[in-house]
Amino acid sequence: MEKHRIRAVEPDSIGEEIGLQAGDVLLEIDGEPVRDILDYRFRTARENVEATFETAEGEIIAAEIDKDEGEDLGLAFDGLMDKKRACANHCIFCFVDQLPPCAREALRFKDDDWRLSFLSGNYITLTNVSDLEFQRIIDQRVSPLYISVHAMDIRQQMLRNARASELKDRLKQLCEAGISFHCQIVLLRGINDGQVLEDTLQALFAMQPYAVDCAIVPVGLTAHRQGLYALQAFDEKSAADVVDQVEAFAQGCIETGGMPFAYCANAST
């Protein structure tokens, strides 16, 4: 059974009223283990909650809680109440692969966690999300998400992951479920720019209002790319061409829907 240790109990909260203290652990909600912080928030948002706790002394507390819908229990836990999920891709433009040998080891962890997308605005690729977990996103209406699209038709080649080609279907499912998402395109010169960029933006714009907007960012390149996929940096002319293309697309979006939708942004990591 999963045991989630309580880090703090808010004064005058439901948790304090129950008699909980920092160091006690949450065992179950409504007879089921809690997977992570989003699961905890979703299931404790109801008016009637049955929760089981274990005190630091080993005493079991079974609490039947009647409260207002959405009212918090006043309990704080560490992080996600679960391990962060790592990236399953081998992107040809991965910034982490370009870190210098002296970089801190913590910087080398490649996170790609849909829960952090919702909680912190991290961009995710969805390639490491199982069908069961994806259904959970829909069932719990986790919205908005922040999704690294990069391209529609050549996404698999860019991410070097067979599951990257599932994106169209998954975005369609999010739209059908009423879940909003912000998009990001890391732009690689001669790969997903030009007509590929135009086609990708058109496909995303057609998913409004659930596709909220799209940031286009030039790939970040470092001096530590030995043995990596050969990429070409944007120069003044090629960068200006992209800006002109995106601004023209955005102007068309304004005329059609009133908002630019596509934006040029700073280099991505």
Secondary structure, DSSP 8 states (H G I E B T S, - for coil): ---EEEEEE-TTSHHHHHT--TT-EEEEETTB---SHHHHHHHHSSSEEEEEEE-TTS-EEEEEEE--TT----EEESTTSS---B-----TT-SGGG--TTS-GGGG--B--HHHHHHH---B--TT--HHHHHHHHHTT---EEEE---STTHHHHHT-GGGGGHHHHHHHHHHTT--EEEEEEE-TTTTSHHHHHHHHHHHHTTTTTEEEEEEEEB---S--TTS-------HHHHHHHHHHHHHHHHHHHHHHSS--EEE---B-
